Amino acid sequence: MENLKVPTMAECAAKGEMPEVLFWVGCAGSFDDRAKKITKALVKILNHTHTSFAVLGTEESCTGDPAKRAGNEFLFQMQALNNISVLNGYGVKKIVTACPHCFNTLKNEYPELGGNYEVIHHTQLLQGLIDSGKLKVQGGSFKGKRITFHDPCYLGRANNEYEAPRAVIEKLDSELIEMKRCKERGFCCGAGGAQMFKEAEKGKKEVNIERTEEALSTNPNIIATGCPFCNTMMTDGVKHFEKEESIKVLDVAELIAQAQDL
């Protein structure tokens, strides 16, 4: 993150400042080399728009989502209560995250444990920045490109958000093409429910291969995602079909950052 302005909540608290929004980076955005690029893209946009934000840094821990999906409620609550203690200690009111799994957990499962925050997905933040005029978007190298968007399960069907990512993509002057199964009829990338962290079960075809086939059938230049896990699964699918040279898999934040040369 060198050359980028990324204040921590601890630094802000020491100065007596309260940022407008806390950027919850998440495990993937912190440790996965591919997902780190999504994190950097979002930070560049936040810096570019002069959005007041901070991160928890080393005080951030996993939300507990993988543990809960895998059935370990005890571990989930341990993780959640620790995070809630930190968040409440700083008086956090609003959280943005680029991971729909973190988004869903913080938004829908933390309140019953005492963590009540306004939680938004990064595509919702981007749409808000564009609508308010803080972020001017030009198509750049994506103008006229065919882009298909894969709906993350925990953003779409779990939280009924389908329009924000599409509204942002459409600002690129590109051609948004929908897969046969999209929006409320969307199809999982294969990583949800903690499947990302276990070996595949017996079957005729990997889920991500099935989904990548649907994406490729739209003849896209770019497969857009809004989740680091979806990004990984779709990227693996594109590699399986040896299409990585002609078809890119990019997060919505990366599309915006690259189009603006940030």
ROVODO-475552 format. One record per residue: x, y, z of N, C-alpha, C in turn. Coordinates in pm, whole numbers, plus 50000, padded with zeros to 5 digits. Layout:
// residues N
XYZXYZXYZ;...
//
This chain:
// residues 262
500824987850000500005000050000500865012750000;502165011049982503005022949975502545031749859;502675044649876502225054849781500715057049786;500015049849874498585051649891498295056050034;497295064450049496905069350181495905059650242;496345052250345495475042450411495585044150563;494845053350620494895055450765494225044150842;494675041650962494025031651047493115038751147;492175031451202491265037051302492045041651424;493105034151459493915037851575494585051451553;495095053651431495725066551399494705077851404;493515075251351492455085451352492025088651495;491895078151577491475080151716492505088351792;493785086051762494855093551830494805108451797;494265111551678494125125551635492765131351671;491905123051731490575127651764489665128751643;489975121151537489185121651414488315109251400;487185110751333486305099451303486045099051153;486605089451083486385088550938484925085850907;484535089550787483145087750744482775072950732;483745065050688483455050850665484655042250701;484385030450754485435020650780485495011050662;486655009450603486834999750495487234986350558;486304976750553486574963350604487234955550491;488504952750505489294946850396488964932050375;488824924650485488524910450474489764901950456;489624888950479490774879850471491344879050330;490464877350231490934876250093491634889050049;491004900450077491574913250038492874916650107;493134909950220494364912250297495504902850259;495144890250230496184880050216496314873650078;495224873150002495284867049870495884876849770;496924872749700497634881849610496724887649502;495804879549449494894884749346493914894749407;493354891349521492364900049585492974913049636;494284912849664494944925249708494824936149600;494774931949473494644941749365493284948749370;492254941349414490924947149431490964957349545;491614953649653491754962549768492434975549727;493534974349652494274986249607493434994849514;492674988449427491824995949334490795004249410;490184998249512489175005449589489805016849669;490985014449725491675024949800492035036649708;492475033549586492795044149489491575052749461;490415046249448489175053649423488805062149544;488945056549663488635064049786489545076149799;490835074249768491785085449771491425095849666;491115091249546490805100049433489575108749461;488595103049530487355110349558487395117649692;488555117049758488735123649889487705118849991;487395105949984486455099950079487165097450211;486575101750319487145099950453486935085550497;488035077850505487925063850543489135059550625;489015048050687490125042050761489925026950763;490985019750795490925005250809491295001650953;490994989550993491384985151127492834980351129;493354976451014494724971351010494834958151084;495814957051172496044944451244494954941551346;494084951151372492984948851465491804941851398;491834940951265490764934051194491004918951195;489944911551222490004897051220488914891851128;488964879151092487924873251007486554875351070;485554878250987484194880351039483624867751103;484174856351067483654843651116482734836751018;482564842950901481644837250801482004822950760;483264819850726483564805950685483254796050796;483534799750921483254790751033481754788151045;480954798751032479504797251043478954788650930;479404791150806478914783250693479324768650706;480454766150768480934752450785480294745750907;479494753250983478764747351094479344749651232;480414757551243481034759951373480524773151431;479324772951488478694784951542479504790751658;480114782151737480894786851852482064795451806;482794790751707483934798351656483464811351591;482344810651518481794822751458481514833351563;480844829451671480504839251773481734844751845;482754836551861484024841451918484614852351830;484674849651700485224859351604484384872151604;483064870251595482164881651585482234890651708;482184884751825482194892751948483494900451964;484594894451920485884901551926485874913551832;485374911451710485304922451614484344933451658;483194929451712482214939251760482794947751871;483574941551958484214949052067485144959852011;485894956351908486814965951846486044976951774;485054973151695484264982851618483514992451710;482874987051811482124995551903483045004451985;484244999352011485225007252085485625019952011;485625019051878485965030751795484725038851758;483545033651792482315040951758481995040551610;482365029651544482125028451399480615028351370;480225036051270478815036951230478565030951091;479535032850999479335028750861480535020450813;480235009350745481275000250698481074997350549;482174997450473482124993050334483104981450318;482704971550240483574960150216483424955450072;484504950250017484494945149879484154930249875;483874924449991483554910149998482094908250040;481264902349953479854900149988479654891250109;480614882350135480504873650252480654881950380;481634890750383481794899950496480584909250504;480134914150390478994923150381477754916850444;477454904650404476264897750455476364895050604;477524890650648477714887150790477644899450880;478364909950841478354922250920476964928650922;476284928050810474974934650795473854927050863;473834913950846472674906150889472874897451013;474124894351048474344885051159475034891251280;475664902951262476284909551376475284916651467;474164922151413473234929451500472744921651621;472444908651605471934900951718472994898551825;474254901651791475334900151889475814913751941;475094924351902475424937651954476204946451857;476334941951732477064950051632476104956051532;475714968351553474734975051465475404986051384;475554983651253476244993151166475494994451033;475755005550964475295006750826476365000150741;476014989250675476994981550598476634982150450;477604986150367477374986950223478454979250147;478074974250031479024967549943479764978149862;480954975049818481744985349749481114989949618;480304981449554479624985949432478544996349466;477934994949584476955004949629477645018149659;478835017249718479615029449745479995036349615;480455028449517480845033949387479665040649318;478505034149323477315040049263476975053349330;477105053849464476835066149537477795077249501;479075073749485480085083749448479825089249308;479375080549219479065084849082477825093649081;476775089349152475525096849155475695110649218;476595111649316476815124449385477735133849307;478365128449201479265136449120480705136549169;480985129449278482345128949332483275120549243;482685110949173483475102149086482985103548943;483835109148858483525110648716484085098548642;483235091448573483665079048508483655080348357;484765076148298484885075448153485205061048115;484805057247995485005043447954486455039247941;487295048647898488705045347880488895033447789;489755024247830490035012447747488875002547743;487845004947827486714995647831485545000347744;485685011847681484605017047598484315007447483;483035003547472482614994447366482884979747391;483524976547503483824962547534482564955147578;482534942247550481444933747595481764928647736;480944932447833481174928647973479964921148025;480194909548085479114902348153479414902248302;478384904048384478574904848529478034892348596;478884886348679478484874548757477994879148894;476734876448925476164880549054476694871949169;477354878249269477744870649388476494866649466;476434854449515475244849549585474874858349704;475884862249783475594869649906475334884449882;475554889149762475164902849727473784902749663;473594893549570472344892849496471224886049570;471174872949563470024865749618469894867049770;471004868649840470924869749986470554883950032;470894894149951470644907949994469934916449889;469504909949781468664916449680469314928849616;470634928749600471324939749533471824934949399;471154939449295471514935749158471894947849074;471364959349109471474971049022472764979049040;473284979949163474474988349187475654984449098;476064971749095477204968349008476934970948861;475714968448818475374970648677475344985548644;474844993548736474795008048713476205013648699;477155008248777478545012848770479175008548638;478964996048599479544990848475479034998548353;477755002048356477165009148242477755023048222;478375028548325479015041648313480285041048230;480755028948202481995027148126481775027847975;480545030847935480195031047791480495017647726;480285007147803480514993647751479174986847725;479224975047667478014967447639477844956947748;476854958747834476594949347942475694938247890;476224926047889475454914647839475214904847953;473974900247963473604891648074473724876848040;474154869048138474154854648123472724849448134;472504837248087471164831348090470634830948233;471514827148328471124827148468471774839348535;470964849148566471484861448627470474867148726;470924877048801470094883748903469494873248997;468164873749020467564864549118467634849949074;467934847848946468104834248894469584830848876;470444838448942471874836748929472354822948975;473574819748933474154806548964475474808449037;475674800849142476874802149228478164799149151;479234805849191480554803549129481174790449177;480654785349290481184772849344481984774449472;482164786949518483004789249637482194791849763;480894793949751480074797649867479914786449968;479384789850086479124779850189480374772950238;481504780050237482814774850281483384764550184;482774763050065483274753649966484654757749914;484964770549929486264775749884487414768449953;487144763750075488224758750159488234743550173;487524736450087487494721850095487574715749955;487904703249951487974696349823486564694449767;486464694349636485164692549571484604678549599;483274677749608482624664849625482434658349487;482124645649488481984638249362480834643849279;481064644649151480044649549059480554648848917;479714653048823480084652348683480884664348636;480714675748707481384688048661481554697648778;482674704948779482894715048882481904726548860;481424732348970480444743048960481024755048885;482284758448914482854770248848483044768248697;483224755748655483334752848512481974755148445;480914750548511479554752648460479264767648446;479614775248550479334789548547480194796748443;481454792748431482324799048333481834796348191;481304784448167480724781248036479594790848003;478774793948103477664803248082478194817248050;479254821148120479844834348095480454834947955;481184824547916481824824347785480814824047670;479634818647697478614817847592478114831747551;478374841947633477964855647597479014862447510;480114855247483481204860647402481724873847458;482144873847586482574886347650484044889547628;484394902247643485794906247652486244905547798;485274908047888485564908548031484434902048109;484814893948209483854888848306484054897148433;483034904748471483124913448588482584906248710;483244908448824482824902348949482734912949058;482094909249168482004918349282482344911349411;483164900849399483524892549515484874885949488;485784886249586487114880149563487054865049539;486084858249603485964843749583485434840849443;484434848349401483914846849264485024849349162;485834859549191486944862949101487884851149084;488224844649195489114833149191488514821749111;487244818749137486594807349071486404809648922;486034821948885485834824948744487184825548670;488204830548738489544830848679490044816648652;489834807748751490224793648732489454787448617;488184791348603487364786048494487874790748359;488224803348349488754808848224490084801948188;490914799348290492174792248266491914778048219;490884771848273490524758048234490234757248085;489584767748032489244768047890490324774947806;491454778047871492614784247805492224797147732;491444805447801490974818047743491554830247814;492524827947904493014839047987493694850247909;494144847347787494784857747706493774867047641;492594861847614491574869847543490454874947632;490234868547747489144872547836489684875347976;489434887148025489914891148158488794889848261;489164886348383488234886148495488634897448589;487774907348602488104919248680486974923048774;487334927648894486344932748987485834946348938;484614949848976484034962548935484914974248976;485524973649094486414984349139487644985449049;488154974049003489304974248912488934980548778;487724977648731487264983748605487264998848615;486705004048723486625018548742488005024748759;488845018648842490185024048868491025024148741;490955013248663491755012448540491225022048434;489915023548426489335032548327489745047148352;489935050348481490315064048517491835065748531;492585055148501494055055348513494495059148653;493825053548753494185056448892495345047548937;
//
